[in-house]
């Protein structure tokens, strides 16, 4: 059987979906051992996905078709419905039999010989949508290796380790001036190696929980175009010489009152009035109050809705000795069609 756990104690309906007043904003899914082993057998012969990503995603679709129907529906419902949880932890996933040292430069390991972790990442991604590459993030790679990098310890980027990585959405620079339109719909984070001390925590705060704690006057400010988002650090470093690159004025909270959406840039938000700045500060405090904490371990993946909520990460120790924390990540869009204006000539999955 597939086991599903709600977070706040709500009774579960069919296929692991919470029922009753106030649907849970986090979902836990646990694969039976036999299912894990079947997936491992199908992924153990997967070649390097970077050589032919479309063929690799097709193969991963075949492998993940072996999942029990109720688990397939739980993951797919997570990705396609407005009222489902905003974050899902999937446990007891297959892992690589041999794992090389954690890379220390933020790029893929050149010593990795098996690609089970990449297959898990692409298999889960395919149940949510399509993997997306962005030229200014990890050089356009579709699979991102998220590791601490020397020199980036105190930055508000995925290279950091010595600072709290503030609550944020993963956004992308867009020349239209809107950084909240072409950004990923989802992130998938697959853990290959936890940090040795076990202190790294990923946090997720859902806009529904956040808005439920905020007074009406602050929500009105947060729903007004009184904020400018700073472009990601990867963009400002690589394309703007480190200069601040701000979006057009946008709201932080949008969408229907019952199902709000949220966008916050990790690299900074510039409020356009003192009242808006105070409302944004209160929002950050509320994120900490309502966040779901997750300590990712090998064999676990986190599915994050990048529109329903924001995520953060605690400080943790980094030794740069090959044993550091190592996650792999994909950016996911439900469809690449509506951002086709950004496609690059080199690769139809990679956008500028």
C-alpha positions in Angstrom: 0.0 0.0 0.0 1.0 3.7 -0.3 1.0 5.5 3.0 0.0 9.2 3.1 0.2 11.5 6.1 -1.4 14.9 6.5 0.4 17.5 8.6 -2.2 19.0 10.8 -4.1 15.9 11.6 -6.9 16.2 9.0 -8.5 12.9 8.0 -7.3 11.6 4.7 -9.7 11.0 1.8 -9.1 8.6 -1.1 -5.6 8.7 -2.6 -4.1 10.6 0.4 -6.0 13.9 -0.1 -7.0 15.5 3.2 -10.7 16.0 3.8 -12.6 18.2 6.2 -12.3 21.9 7.0 -9.0 23.4 5.9 -7.0 21.1 3.6 -3.5 20.4 4.8 -0.8 22.4 3.0 1.8 19.6 3.3 1.6 16.0 2.2 3.8 13.0 3.1 4.0 10.0 0.7 5.9 6.8 1.5 6.7 4.2 -1.1 6.5 0.5 -0.2 9.8 -1.3 -0.4 8.7 -3.4 -3.3 7.8 -0.3 -5.3 11.1 1.4 -4.4 13.0 -1.7 -5.6 11.0 -1.8 -8.9 11.9 1.8 -9.6 15.6 1.1 -8.8 15.7 -1.8 -11.2 14.2 0.4 -14.0 16.5 3.4 -13.3 19.8 1.5 -12.6 20.5 1.2 -16.4 19.6 4.8 -17.2 22.4 6.5 -19.2 23.5 10.1 -18.4 20.3 12.1 -19.0 22.2 15.1 -20.2 23.2 13.2 -23.4 19.5 13.1 -24.6 17.1 14.7 -22.1 14.0 14.0 -24.1 14.7 10.3 -24.4 15.6 10.2 -20.7 12.3 11.8 -19.7 10.5 9.3 -21.8 12.3 6.4 -20.2 11.6 7.8 -16.7 7.9 8.1 -17.6 7.9 4.4 -18.4 9.6 3.5 -15.1 7.3 5.7 -13.0 4.3 4.1 -14.7 5.0 1.2 -12.3 3.9 3.3 -9.3 0.6 2.3 -7.7 -2.4 4.2 -9.2 -3.2 5.9 -5.9 0.3 7.2 -5.6 0.4 8.4 -9.2 -2.8 10.2 -8.6 -1.6 11.8 -5.4 1.5 13.3 -7.1 -0.4 14.3 -10.2 -3.2 15.9 -8.2 -0.6 17.8 -6.2 0.6 19.3 -9.5 -2.7 20.1 -11.2 -5.3 21.2 -8.6 -5.7 24.6 -6.9 -6.8 23.2 -3.5 -4.2 20.5 -2.9 -1.1 20.7 -0.7 1.7 23.1 -1.6 4.6 20.9 -0.6 4.9 17.1 -0.6 7.6 14.9 0.9 8.1 11.6 -0.9 10.0 9.0 1.1 11.7 5.6 0.5 12.8 6.5 -3.0 15.6 4.5 -4.7 19.2 5.8 -4.4 22.4 5.2 -6.3 24.3 2.2 -5.1 27.6 4.1 -5.1 27.8 7.9 -4.5 31.0 9.8 -5.3 32.2 12.8 -3.2 29.9 15.8 -3.1 31.0 18.2 -5.9 32.4 21.5 -4.5 31.9 23.9 -7.4 28.1 23.9 -7.8 28.3 21.8 -10.9 27.6 18.1 -11.6 30.0 15.5 -10.3 32.3 14.2 -13.0 32.9 11.0 -11.0 29.2 9.9 -10.9 28.7 6.7 -12.8 25.1 5.8 -12.0 22.1 8.0 -12.6 19.4 6.7 -10.3 19.1 10.0 -8.5 18.7 11.9 -11.8 16.1 9.3 -12.9 14.1 9.9 -9.6 14.3 13.6 -10.2 13.1 13.4 -13.8 10.4 10.8 -13.0 8.8 13.0 -10.3 9.2 16.0 -12.5 7.4 14.3 -15.4 4.4 13.8 -13.2 4.2 17.5 -12.6 5.1 19.0 -15.9 8.3 19.7 -18.0 11.8 20.3 -16.8 13.0 23.8 -17.6 16.5 25.3 -18.0 17.5 28.9 -17.7 20.7 30.2 -19.1 21.6 32.3 -16.1 21.0 29.5 -13.6 23.5 26.7 -13.5 24.5 27.5 -17.1 21.1 26.3 -18.4 21.5 22.8 -17.1 18.2 21.0 -16.5 19.4 19.1 -13.5 20.9 21.4 -10.8 23.4 20.2 -8.2 22.7 22.1 -5.0 25.8 22.1 -2.8 27.7 24.5 -0.6 30.3 26.4 -2.5 33.4 28.1 -0.9 33.1 31.8 -1.3 29.3 31.7 -1.4 28.7 30.8 2.2 27.0 34.1 3.1 25.1 34.8 -0.1 21.3 34.6 -0.5 21.8 31.8 -3.1 21.9 28.0 -3.2 25.7 28.1 -2.7 25.3 29.4 0.8 25.5 27.5 4.1 26.5 30.0 6.8 23.4 32.1 6.6 19.6 31.6 6.8 18.4 31.5 3.2 15.4 33.8 3.5 11.9 32.7 2.5 11.6 33.2 -1.3 10.2 31.9 -4.6 12.6 30.7 -7.3 12.3 33.4 -9.9 14.0 34.2 -13.2 14.9 37.5 -14.7 12.5 38.5 -17.5 13.1 41.4 -19.9 9.3 42.1 -19.8 9.9 43.4 -16.2 7.8 40.7 -14.6 9.9 38.1 -12.7 6.8 36.3 -11.4 5.4 35.1 -14.7 8.1 32.9 -16.4 9.4 31.5 -13.2 9.1 27.8 -12.4 5.7 26.4 -11.4 7.4 23.8 -9.2 10.7 22.7 -7.8 11.7 19.1 -7.2 14.5 18.6 -4.7 16.1 15.1 -4.4 18.5 14.4 -1.5 21.6 12.4 -2.4 23.5 13.2 0.8 22.4 15.0 4.0 24.7 17.3 5.9 26.9 15.3 8.3 25.6 17.0 11.4 21.9 16.7 10.4 21.1 20.3 11.1 20.1 21.5 7.6 16.3 22.2 7.5 14.2 23.2 4.5 11.2 25.3 5.3 8.0 25.7 3.3 5.4 28.4 4.1 2.1 28.2 2.2 0.3 31.4 1.1 -3.0 30.1 2.5 -1.5 29.7 6.0 0.3 33.1 5.7 -2.8 35.0 4.6 -4.8 33.4 7.4 -2.6 35.1 10.0 -2.4 38.6 8.4 -4.9 41.4 9.1 -6.9 42.8 6.2 -5.1 46.1 6.0 -1.7 44.4 5.6 -3.2 42.0 3.0 -4.5 44.9 1.0 -1.0 46.4 0.8 0.6 43.0 -0.1 -2.0 42.6 -2.9 -1.1 46.0 -4.3 1.7 46.7 -6.9 3.9 48.3 -4.2 7.0 46.0 -4.4 9.9 45.6 -6.8 11.6 42.2 -6.9 15.4 42.0 -7.3 16.6 39.6 -10.1 18.3 36.4 -8.8 21.9 36.6 -7.7 22.9 34.2 -10.5 21.6 36.8 -13.0 23.0 39.9 -11.4 26.5 38.2 -11.0 26.6 36.9 -14.6 24.8 39.6 -16.6 24.7 42.8 -14.5 28.1 43.0 -12.9 26.5 42.6 -9.5 24.2 45.6 -9.8 20.7 45.5 -8.5 18.1 44.7 -11.3 14.6 45.4 -10.2 11.2 44.2 -11.6 8.3 46.4 -12.4 6.1 47.2 -9.4 4.2 44.0 -8.5 2.1 42.6 -5.6 3.5 40.0 -3.3 0.2 38.2 -2.8 -2.1 37.5 -5.8 -4.8 35.1 -6.9 -8.1 34.2 -5.4 -8.8 35.0 -1.8 -9.4 31.4 -1.0 -6.3 30.2 -2.9 -3.7 33.0 -2.8 -0.4 32.9 -4.5 2.9 34.5 -3.4 6.1 35.7 -5.0 9.2 36.8 -3.0 12.7 37.2 -4.5 15.6 35.8 -2.4 17.9 38.6 -3.6 15.8 41.4 -2.2 12.4 43.1 -2.3 12.1 46.8 -2.5 8.9 48.2 -1.0 7.6 51.5 -2.5 6.2 52.9 0.8 6.8 52.7 4.5 3.5 51.0 5.0 4.3 48.4 2.3 7.7 47.8 3.9 6.1 47.2 7.3 3.6 44.8 5.8 6.4 42.9 4.0 8.3 42.6 7.3 5.2 41.2 9.0 4.8 38.7 6.1 8.4 37.4 6.7 7.7 37.0 10.4 4.5 35.1 9.6 6.4 32.8 7.2 8.5 31.6 10.1 5.4 31.1 12.3 3.6 28.8 9.8 6.4 27.1 8.0 6.7 23.3 7.7 10.2 22.1 8.5 11.8 19.2 6.6 15.2 17.6 7.2 15.9 16.0 3.9 17.7 12.6 3.9 18.9 10.3 1.1 15.9 8.5 -0.5 13.7 11.6 0.0 12.4 14.2 -2.4 10.5 17.4 -1.8 8.0 18.7 -4.3 7.4 22.4 -3.9 4.7 24.5 -5.5 6.6 27.7 -6.4 3.3 29.7 -6.6 1.3 28.5 -3.6 4.2 29.1 -1.2 7.7 30.2 -0.4 10.6 28.2 0.9 13.8 28.8 3.0 16.8 26.9 4.4 18.5 27.0 7.8 22.2 27.5 8.3 24.4 24.4 8.3 28.1 23.4 8.4 30.1 23.0 5.2 33.5 21.5 5.2 34.1 21.2 1.5 35.6 17.7 2.0 33.4 15.6 -0.3 30.9 14.8 2.5 28.8 18.0 2.4 25.0 18.1 1.8 24.1 17.3 -1.8 20.7 17.9 -3.4 19.7 17.8 -7.0 16.9 20.1 -8.3 14.7 20.6 -11.3 12.7 23.7 -12.3 9.3 22.5 -13.6 6.7 24.2 -15.7 3.3 22.7 -16.3 3.8 23.6 -20.0 6.7 25.3 -21.8 4.3 26.6 -24.4 3.3 29.9 -22.7 7.0 30.9 -22.3 8.0 30.0 -25.8 9.0 33.6 -26.5 12.1 32.9 -24.2 13.3 29.7 -25.9 16.9 29.6 -27.0 18.1 28.3 -30.5 20.5 25.9 -28.8 17.9 23.9 -26.8 14.1 24.0 -26.8 14.0 23.2 -23.1 16.5 26.0 -22.2 15.3 29.6 -22.0 17.1 32.9 -21.6 
